[in-house]
Each structure stands twice: as structure tokens, then as C-alpha cells.
Amino acid sequence: MENYKRLLKSFVSEKGFIKFQIDSYNNFVERKIPEILKQIKEIKPDVPDLGEFKIKIGRFRLGEPSIKEADGSLRNILPMEARIRNLTYAAPMYVEMTPVLNKIESETIWVNFGDLPIMIKSKYCSLNGMSREQLIEAGEDPDDPGGYFIINGTERVLVLLEEISPNRIIVEKSNIANVTETARIHSEKDRYVQRHTLERKTDGIVRINFANINSLPIIILLRALGLKSDKDIISTISSDPEVQDEFYPNLFETESSNSKEALDEIGRKLRIPQKEYRNERVSRLIDKYLLPHLGQDTKNRLDKAFFLAKAVDKLLKLHLRKIPQDDLDNYANKRLRLSEDLLEVLFRSILLGKWGLITRITYNYQKLTKRGRFPPLPAIVESNVLTNQIISALAIGSWVGGRTGVSQRLERGSFVKSISHVRNILSPLTSTQEHFKARELHPTHWGRIDPSQTPEGATIGLRKYLASMASITTGIPTKEKNNLINIIKKTEGMKNE
């Protein structure tokens, strides 16, 4: 027991129980927000009377946690004051904006486009770097690890969400009538997930479902993506003669012989009446919504064809009993969404949504210029739009995609309960259905999930908690991953030489 206590104390001092949440939030502010703004690049309001006009988006910075008083004064704030006065502990966000009229740039100014709630004990919290004595003087528990927000005076925590691992091919036997096996692919791009399902029917035909396309023979899609001849398609799918024989019946499911004809055939199946626009609309559908993690340009079509071919290969090998089906309850096939992931999805939806902040900026500029006014940039940026929507989501717990319970009131019954709550994991499965396998203890939970801590009743097995000394690792950005792959390839080439 003494050894365990010593080990636990060492773990707390070196790793910390909720350091993964704080690091995740820091990364969101340091990298994710600038990346989102960089993707926007510029805003182009339609103001023909002015000529060619746009607003360039530049650097981002986060101010210090502060509060605006009733008399209009702005001053810094500590978490304890936010708790006592029922305030939101947040800091203003600023972005560089440069008006460009007829290719002539005006003066660049910093514009406040909203307030961001600050995670307690994060890099941007006023408590960061304080000694134990200073924390006590500020009214804080020096042993409180943080990792939560203060919204309208209430401590709120973003729980961990359990999801199927994105961008992987997961095959399993099917219980659906006329379907023998299925392959699912959750393609993720900028935290948005596009679900794809490949189904092998009892007649041997493989069909795909994604976006607005339902039950499309995979052979048509592979041809539309650039695989021209039957030989190319067969050899791309597999070199195994048995798999090739199993796929042969699919070749008779299309009348097209090239990419253009295949696109037209997809358009007819989607019942797009205008023939002149058919290929254009289908091309947009394929480029934007088919496997977006591989790219969203025409040049990425062959990569998508190769990926789908491997999915078909894996699906048919499962049918031929050459490989076992994937276990969805295996933690190798799951990922946990941290505060960074959840806030990024929310931030994108508020900025880039149909009635988001960027749309409002464009509308406000067009409205004021039609009245003959040339408004200053701070006047057209409604900072309260982003502020109110972020605070509302954290206060209620309702998130993008219809999720509920993402943000919860922090349990303060005891110190252990508080730590445990921040390490809580929620499953996306509904508690009103059985889901027997998902609720059972899985061997891959060993060392990761507490085997006994789960509530009784409807949420048993669906609401879990991290094991005492479990920590969460993070992936690396796509660009760094590609650079690493290139280095490995070069190193292998040098060895072969």
C-alpha cells in the first residue's frame, strides 16, 4: 500500500490527473484558433459601389481574463471573484483585420471578435505560475488541479467523449437483411465527420452509402474516380485470386467505360434532371464529401479510389473468412475527444456556420455601405455573437451535432469526486437501448478504464472513468505526419542503396 501511495504521489507531481485537459486547451488557443482564422484568410463583402473590397485576416492573440463593469471600465479578474459575483471567467480574443480597397491596403487594426472562457490553471489563467501562498491569498485551494471553466459563477467541466476512430476501415458481419458484411469509414476533416458505409449484398454486389448517395454500386464510383479498365480495378482491389473472383460480378453493374460516363451514371441515379449540370454537381459531391480526409480537390480522386479499393478488399476477405471482423469495443478502434476537439468544433460552427460571425460581418458591411456609410471594422464585428454562443453551449451542455451533456456542473462532493468527474468518459450510445457488448468490460480497458467505477442503472458501462494513473496521448498534425513518413521513406531508400 505504501508503495502504491508513493507511486501515486509521484504520478501526481510529474503527470497530474488532468494535465491532458489543460494541455489540450492550451493547444486549442495556441494552434487551433490561429489555424481556423488562417483558413478563412479573408472576408469579401459584395459592395460593387466601392469597387474590389475585402478584409484580410491576420494574427490572433488572447487578452487577459477581464470583466467589463457597468460604468464601462475594463479590469482584470480572478476566478474567485467570478464565482462570488456569478460572472464568466473569460478573456477577449483579438484578430488583425486589414481593409483592402482596389488592392490598396489600409491601416491594420486589432479587432475584438468575442470572449473565450478560460480554463482554470491553463496557460492563460491568472492563477498560472502562482505559488501556494499566492493561491491561498487569491482565495484558491492550492491543491485544486483546475481543468474546468467558470460560467456565470458555476464551475463547468467538459467531459471526455468516446468515438469510433476516424479514417479507418472497420469491417464486421451484418444483421441487416440482404447484407452479409459491412465496412464503415468515419472520414474526418477539420473535426467534421462524414460517415461512409460499404455493404456486401447477398447477391455479391458491393454498394456504398455516403452523403446523399445511397446504395451506389462501388464499381461505378471507382470508375468515376479514375480507374479506367476492369483490369485496373481488379488489380487495385487485390492480388488474391479468390478476392478477385468474388468481385467479378460487380463488373456487370455499370454501363460506363470511362470517368465521364460514370459521373453521368451517378447523376442519373441521383435523379439530377439537368444533363449539362449533372457532371458538375456529381463532381462537387465526390470531391467535397467523399473521404474528405484524403483531400477535397480533383487531384485527390485516385487516392480515394485506392482507399476504397482497400476497403473492398478487406470487406471481401472478411466474407471469405480470411480475416476476423473488427471489434468495435476494442479501444484500438476508439478515440477520446478532449476539450480541444470539442471547442474546435464549436468554434468553427459559430464562425463559419450559416448564420455565423463571418456571415454577419459580410451582411453588416453590405447593409451599412448601401446607406452610404463606410463603417469602421469594430462596428461591423458583433463580438457578442461568438461570446454568447460559446457561453450558452458551456452553460447548457448542448453541443454541435445534437449532443447533450457535453458540459456538466463540476462535482464538488469531495476532492476525489472532483478529480474523477474531470476524468469522466461518455459513450455516444443511447442509454435507452441494450448495447450489451458496449456495456461489458473489455480486455483493452486494462490500465486505461476503471473496471468498477460506473453508475448503476441505464448508463452502466456507457459512463466510464479513466483508471487512476491513465493518461491520454495525442496525435500529431497531418503536415508533421507527412513529413515523418517522407523521412522514413528516404531513410529506407538510403538503407536499400
N, C-alpha and C positions, 0 to 999 in steps of 0.2 A: 504493500500500500504506500509506503514511504517513497519507494522508487517511482511509483506512478505519480505521486504528488510532485516530486522533483522534476519529472519529465513534463508534466502539465504546466508547471511554473516556467520551465524553460521554453516551452512552446508559446506560452502567452507573451513572454518578453521578446522572443525572436520573430514569431509569425503573427500572433494575435488572432483572436477569434473572428473578427470581422474585417480584417485588413483587406480582404479581397473586394469587399464592397466599397471601401474608401478608395482603393487603387482604381477600381472600375469607374467611380465618379470622377476622380482626377483625370483619368484618360478621356472621359467624355468631354470635359471642359477644355483640356489641352489640345486634343486631336480631333474629336468628332465634330464639335461645333465649327471650328475653322474649315474642316473638310466639307461640311454641308454648305457653308457660305461660299466656299471656293467653287463648288459645283454650280451654284446659282450664277456666279460671275457678274452678271449684270441684269438690270431691270429695264425693259423697253416699253414705256408708256406710249400709246398711239396718240401723238399730238402733231398732226400734219401742219397746223398753223405755225408751229415753231421750227419745223424742219426735222432733221435727223437728231433725235434726242434719246439719251439713255443714261442710266445711273450705274456707275461701276461700283462693285462691292469689293472692299479691300480687307484689311486686317481686322482681327477680333481681339477684344480684351474684356476682362471681367473686373468690375469695381469691387470695393469692399462692402461687406454687409452693412446696410444702412436703412434708415426709415425716414420718410417724409412726414413731418409734423403738420398739424392743422394750419399753422401760420406760414407754411411753405418752406420752412427751413429743413435742410437735409443734414443728418448726422449719423455717425456710425453707431452700431448696436451690437450688444452681446446676446447670446442665446437666452440667458435667464430673463432679461427684460422682455424678450419676445414671448416667453412662457407666461410671465406675470400679466402682461398687457394684451394677451391674445392677438399677437401680431405674427406675421410670417417672416421668418428669418431668411432674407433673400438679398441678393446683390444685383446692381444694374449691369446689363450687358450693353456693350458699345461696339459698333462696327463702322469702319471707314466707308464713307459714301462720297463719290466724285461725280457731279453732274457733267455730262459731255454733250454739248450742243454743236451740231455740224462739225464734229471731230475736234472741237476746241474744248479743252478741259477747264473747268472752273476750280475754285479752291476746294480741297478735300476737307471734310469735317467729320468729327466723331458724332454719331447719332445713337441715342439710347433707343433700342428696339424691344425692350422688355426687361423684366427682373427674373432672375433664376434662383429658386430656392437652394440654399447652401446646405450641404450635408455636414452634420456636426463632426468635428475632428478631421475634416478633409483639409487639403492643402489651402483652400480658400476660406476656411473658417477662422474667425478671430481668435479662437482658442488654440489654434495650431502653434506649436512651439512654446506654449506657456509651461512654466514649472508647476509642481504640485501646489506650492504656496500661492502662486498667481491664480491657479484654477480655483482654489478654495476661496480666495478673495473675490473672484468673479462669480461666486455662488454655485460652482460646479463640483460634482463628485470627481476627484482626481483619478479614480479608477474606472469611470464611465468610458467605455471604448468608442462611443459615438456610432456612426453608421446610419443615422436616421435624420429626418427633417423636422422642422417645427413649422406647421401650417396653421395659421390662425390660433396660435397658442397651444396646439395639440401636437404631440410627438407622433410622427408617422414614419413607418418603415416600408420600404419596397421589398416584398418577398421574392425569393428565387423562384423562377418559373421553369418547369421541366418540359422540354420539347424534343421531338424527333430530330436527330442530327440532320442538318441541311446538306444538300449537294451530294448525297449518297444514294446508291441504288439498293433498295431494301426489298427482297423478294419473299413471298410467303404463299402458302396454299390458300385457296379461296373457299368461302362458304356461300358465295353468291351463285345463284342458278345460272347455268350455261357458261360459267367461268371456272377454269381449273386452277390457274395461278395468277397472281398479280405482282407487279413491281411498282413501288411508289418512289417518287423522287420529289423532295421538297427543295426546289431551287430558290436560293436566297440571294437577293441583290439589294444592297442598301437597307437591310433589315426587313424588307418586304419579302414574303414567301409566296411563290407561285407553285401550286401543287400539281403534279403530273401523275397519272396512273396508267400503266400498261397492263392490259388484260389478255390472257390467252384463252380464247373461247374453246368450247368443246369440239368445234369443227377444225381446230388447229390454227385459226386466224388470230394474229396479234393485233390489237387495236389500242389506240391511245386516247386519253381524255386530258385536256388542259384548257384553261381559259374558257372560250365559248365553243370550243371544238369537242364534240362528244363522239365516241366510238368510231374514230377515223382509222382505217387500215394503216398500219405503220409503214407499209411498203410505199404508199403514196407520199407520205411525209419524207421518207428517206430520199425518194427521187426528187422531191421539191427542194431538198436541202443540197442537192448537187451530186448525189451518187447516180451515175447515168445508166450503166448497163446492169443486167441481172447478175452478171459475174462479179462486178464491183461490189454490189450489195451483199451477195452471199459470202464473198471472201472477207469483207469488212466485218460482218457479224461474227464469223467463227471459222477456224481452220479444221474443226472437228467434223468429220463426215456425218456423224449421227445428228448433230445440231443442224447442219446444212440440210439434210434430208427432212428434218422436222419443219424447217422453214419454207421448203419448196412450195407448198400450197398457197402461201401468201403472194407469190409472184403473179398469180392469176387474178388478184383483187384490184388491179389497176389497168386502165387502158392507155395511160400516158407512157411516153417513151423518153421524155426529157423534163427538165425542171419547169419550163414554162407551161407545158401541158399539165403537169402535176399541180401547179399552183391554180390553174384554171379548174381542175377537177375538185380541188379542195373548196374553191369558191362556189362551185355548183352544189356541193354537199352542204355548204353553209347557206345556200339559197340566196346568194347575192345576185340580184337581177341585172344590174348594170355591168355588162360584159367589159366595157372599157375601164371600169374602176375595180373590177374583180381581182386581178392580179396584184394591184397596188394595195388593196385592203388586206388581202391574204399575206402579202409580203410583210406588211407592217405588223400583222398579228404574229407571224413566225419570228420576226426579228426582235420584237419587244417583249413578247410573253412566253416564248418557248425557251426554256433553260436560260433565263436571263443572267445567271451567274457565269456563263461562258462568254457573255458579251451580247450587245444589243445592236450590232451592225451586220450588214450583209456579208462582210468578210468572215464572220464567225459561224456561218452556216455549216461548213464542213466539220468544224469542231463539234457542233451539235449533232451532226449526222453520226460521227464516230462514237459519241457518248451514248446516243440512243441505240446504236448497233450493239454496244457492250451490254446495255440494259436488256436487249432482246436475247443476247447470248446467255446471260445469267438466268433469265426467265425460262428459256428452253432447257437449260441444263438442270434447273430445278424440276421441270416436268419429266426429264429423262432420269431423274434421281442420281445425277452425277454430283450434285452439291446439296447440302441441307438447306432448309429455309432459314431466313434470318430471324433472330429472336428480338422482337421489339422491346422487350423488357430488359434486355441486356444493356448495361449502362454505356457500352461502347457505341450503341446506336442512339444515345441521348445526349443532349447538351443542356446546360443550365443558363438561363438568361439572367444577367446581373443588372444592376442599376444603370450601367452604361447602355446596354441594349434597349432597355425599356424606355429610358429618357430619349434615346436617339430616335426611336420610332415615333414617340410623342412629339418631339421637336420638329421632325420632318413633316408630320401631318399638319401641324399648326402653321409652319412656314409655307409649305408647298401645296396644301390642300385646296379644294375647290374654292372655299371662301377663306383661305389662309391669309397670312400677313402680306405676302408678296402680291397677291391679287388685290388686296385692299389698298396697298401703296399705289399700284397701277391705276385703280379706279379713282382714288382721291386726286391723283395728279391730273388725270383726264378731266375730272369734274371741275377742278379749280381753274385749269387753263382755258376751258370753254367759257368761263366767266370773265376772261381777260386778265386773270391774275397769274403771276409767276411765283408760286409758293416756295418758301424755304423748305429744305428737306425735313427738318424736325417736325414741321407742321403736318406733313402727309404720312409720317410713320406713327401708326397707332400702337404705341408700346404696351398699352393696357390689354390689347388683344392677346398677345403671347403670354403676358403675365397672368391674366385671369384664367386662361385655359390650362396652363400648367398647374396653377394653384388648385383649380377645380378638380383636375384629374388626381392630384395627390391627396386632396381632402376627401374625395368620394371613393376613389379606388377604381373607377371605371376607366378603361384604357382603350386604345385603338384596337379595332378588330372585335369589339363587343366583349372583351374580357372584363371580369369584375373581381374585386377582392385583391387587386394587384398591390394597392397601398392599404395598409392596415394600421390601426392605432397600436402603438408600441405597448406591449405587456410590461407593466411595472410592478407586478406582484412580488417579485424578488429579483435579485441580481441575476440568478441563473435563468429565470424565465425571460428576462430581457435579452440576454445573450442568445438563448435558444430561439427566440422569436426572430431575431435578425438572421439566423441560420435556418429558417423555415423554408421548405420546398413544397411548392404546389404543383400538382399534376393538372394538365388541361382537360382530363377526362371528367365527365359529369358524375356527380355523386349519386344521382338517381338511378343509375344502371349498375349491373353487377360488376363487370370488368374483373372477374375473379383472378385472372393471371396477373393483371396490373397491380392488384392489391397484395399479392403474395410476396413474401420475402424472396429475393433473387440472389444467387451466389455472388453476382457482381456488386451487391451492396456492401460486401465485406470491406471494412475500413473506410467506407465512404458514407453510408447511411446508418443511422442508429437503428438497430434491429427491433427495439422495443418501444421507442417513443413515437407513437402515432395515436390519434384520438380514437375512441370507440364510436361506433355508430356508422353513419352514412359515409363519412370521409376516411374511414380506416384504410390505411395503405395508400391513399391518394394524397394525404398530407403527411409529409415526412420531414425529418430533421437531419442535418449533417452530423456525422459522428464527431466525437469530442475533438480529435486532432486532425480532422479532414480539412483540407484547403482546396481552393479551386484554381486551376491553372487556366491561362488564357491563350488563345491562338495568336498567330502573327498576321499582320496585314497582308493582303494579296500581293502587293508590289514586292514586299520583302520576301514572301514565299517564292515568287517567281525568280527573284534574284538568287535565292538559295538553291533552287532547282538548277538554274544555269551554272552556278558554281560547281554543283555536284557533277553535272554533265561534263564540264570542262575538266574536272579532276579525273573522272573516269576515262576521258579521252587521252589525258596525259599518261595514265597508267597503261592503257592499251598500246600506246606508242612505245 
